[in-house]
Amino acid sequence: MKSRLRAYLSLTKPTIGLLVIITGATALVMEGSMLASPARVVLFLFGLFLTAGSASAFNMYLEREIDAQMTRTAKKRPLANGTLPASHGLVFAISIGVAGVVILGVFFNLLAALLGLGTILFYSFFYTLWLKPRTPLNIVIGGAAGAMGPIIAWAAATGGLAMESWVLFMIIFCWTPPHFWALAYCLKEDYKTVQYPMMPIVRGDTETLRQIFLYTLVTVAFTLSLAFFDVGVLYIAFAVGLGAVFVWLVRELMRTRETRSAWKLFGYSIVYLLFLFVILMIDQAMPYQPWKG
């Protein structure tokens, strides 16, 4: 039973789910109005996790034959290795997706529910079935789905959107290509096997590294642009420090071109986004900072 439950949980890609929850929670803290009701915050984050998990589960269902051919996923993903029947994965994806959208619609508002549903459909079908097999820019466009956490959160809290939510969206959106291309750089043979046109294969290492560098600079620029939205010294200091390490690791990969450097960049990119948003939440929760006046 435990192994079966772990298999179902793995369908949600929990690491991605955690990042979606943290980025969504950060938007709630920045906006502030929902914090008076902790139960609503927990309910929203649960609904958000279900929608993100549904998109991931659909992705695994639709790519189960591809996953079975890749060394990175063949043994880890339950639909690829036969731990779960494909039909169970499909039912699970539909069930938690419906549950997540219903939670967003019934307990919050229609806009949040539509955004959640749109995210599931965009990632599951447009990205997985159309973009990924056709263009090396698949992750650039498809990255919009993973960046929707703050947008959905802001919509759930207010019934609308604000510039702050879009800046948070852009941070995640621009972060996604360096994060994913660092992984693709390490797994070129896997992607060649399944004939996916990933950037390192189609455009080569030099262009991939140049694109990683450019997107990293834009990501850091968006993190610093939050200085115009009443954030404190704590966040600014960490954004500068974390961003400097991010850029340095990219430059190190450009210098060495070693797989080891790419793995370091990939691992740090996860830590970078996690820490950045956690620090932003702490910064926004602090009652007073001189920077804020």
Buried (B, 14 or more C-beta within 10 A) or exposed (E): EEEEEEBBEBBBBBEBBBBBBBBBBBBBBBBEEBBEEEEBBEBBBEBBBBBBBBBBBBBBBBBBEBBBBBEEBBEEBBBBBEBBEBEBBBEBBBEBBBBBBBBBBEBBBEBBBBBBBBBBBBBBBBBBBEBBBEBBBBBBBBBBBBBBBBBBBBBBBBEEBBEBBBBBBBBBBBBBBBBBBBBBBBBBEBBEEBEBBBBBBBBEBEEBBEBBBBBBBBBBEBBBBBBEEEBBBBBBEBBEEBBEEBBEBBBBBBEEEEEEBBBBBBBBBBEBBBBBBBBBBBBBEEEEBEBEE
